[in-house]
Amino acid sequence: MALSGKTALVTGSTSGIGLGIAEVLARNGADLILNGFGDWQTAAEQLSRHGGRVGYHAADLSAPAQIEDLFNYARREFGRVDILVNNAGIQHVAPVENFPTERWDSVLALNLSAVFHCTRLALPEMRAHNWGRIVNIASVHGSVGSLGKAAYVAAKHGVLGLTKVVALETAQSGVTCNALCPGWVLTPLVQQQIDARVAAGEPPDAARMALLAEKQPSQAFVTPQQLGELTLFLCSQAAEQVRGAAWNIDGGWLAQ
């Protein structure tokens, strides 16, 4: 139980990637603070089977005041946050000239500004205890673009830049900050793109394979479990000098 005695806050953890990461951390002894708009009771029940404490806070991470409330809850109920996984995110697809300004603002608020606010609130106690792990779930879109995804791509590029700055500012401490950059993961966001292909007339299996074939040479989805295991590695002593990395886990997407 390598993470026994540690508390992990995973944002966007009531389903999908966040829940997969939380599952791996809980299985390895961490107490968990969940956050998200999904079925948190079911998620908490699932994670509590590993024996650790599981809490939940419903903060809307697009609102800085609610992020403050989340961290106040973490301190009050768990003492502090040792491991911060910035995972929560949303997507909107439209050409730049037709991109709704309110959707631009909401994507940037959740996918980038929330990462900053959570990080700034977690760092003081991590520094005080000279140990902490910040893992930002970025994307291959932190390094490359895709049509129609202006806000998402801009936000994920920003996350990689922020990751590097935090890594440099904590370089001589026991706190590390890194980013994971997944390719296609079969999340609700990606399922929407598959569903759009099906609605246009493609059979479901063909739609899935066509989506993968466009970008991901392995033609297999990255799994939340794989992202959880890589997060666990970044929490280990072996990763103590992994700092400011943008770790691609993308089935060869960026190797092309």
TAFENHU-V556638 format. One line per field, one symbol per residue. burial: I if it has 24 or more other ideal C-beta (glycine too) atoms within 12 Angstrom, else O. A space follows every 50 residues. Layout:
BEGIN
burial = ???
END
This chain:
BEGIN
burial = OOIOOIIIIIIIIIIIIIIIIIIIIIIIIIIIIIIIIIOIOOIIOIIOOI OIIIIIIOIIIIOOOIIOOIIOIIOOOIOIIIIIIIIIIIIIIOOOOOIO OOIIOIIIIIIIIIIIIIIIIIIOIIOOOOIIIIIIIIIIIIIIOIOOII IIIIIIIIIIIIIIIIIOOIOOIOIIIIIIIIIIIIIOIIOOIIOOIOOO OOOOOOIIOOIIOOIIOOOOIIIIIIIIIIIIIIIOOOOOOIIIIIIIII IOIOOO
END
